[in-house]
């Protein structure tokens, strides 16, 4: 795999910008291969 952003950094980024963002897009087929995708998407939605 390439360079990954630590999850805590990703959520800190979203938290700082949550009043400016309308949504988050998880695109491509590769994310659907990860079994924890529904849990990850729920964490994003809960913000």
N, C-alpha and C positions, 0 to 999 in steps of 0.2 A: 504494500500500500504506500501511497504518498504521504506527505506530511499531513497529520491530522491536527485539528484544533481541539484542545482539551474541552470537554463538555462544560466545565465550570466557566471557562473563558467565553464560550459560545453563549451561555445563558446570561453572563454578566453583560455581554454586548447587547443582547436583546433587552435586558432589564433597563439599561441606560437609554434605550431608544424606543421603548414600548409606546410612548405617546406620539411618536412620529411615524411608526410603521403601521400599515394596514394589514399586513399578513406576512407569512413565511411560506416559501415554496420549497418543497422537497421534490426534486425532479430527477428523471432518469430511472432506469430499471435497477441499477445497482443498489439503491437504498432499500428496495423491496426484498433484497436477499437477507437483510439483517432482521433477526427474530425480535429484536427489541424496538423495532420501528414504531409500532403502535404506542408503546410506553413513552418513547421519545417525543412523538407527535403530541401526546396528551400533556406532557410537561410544557411543551411550547404553548399549547392552547390554554393551559391553566394560567399562563402569564397574563 
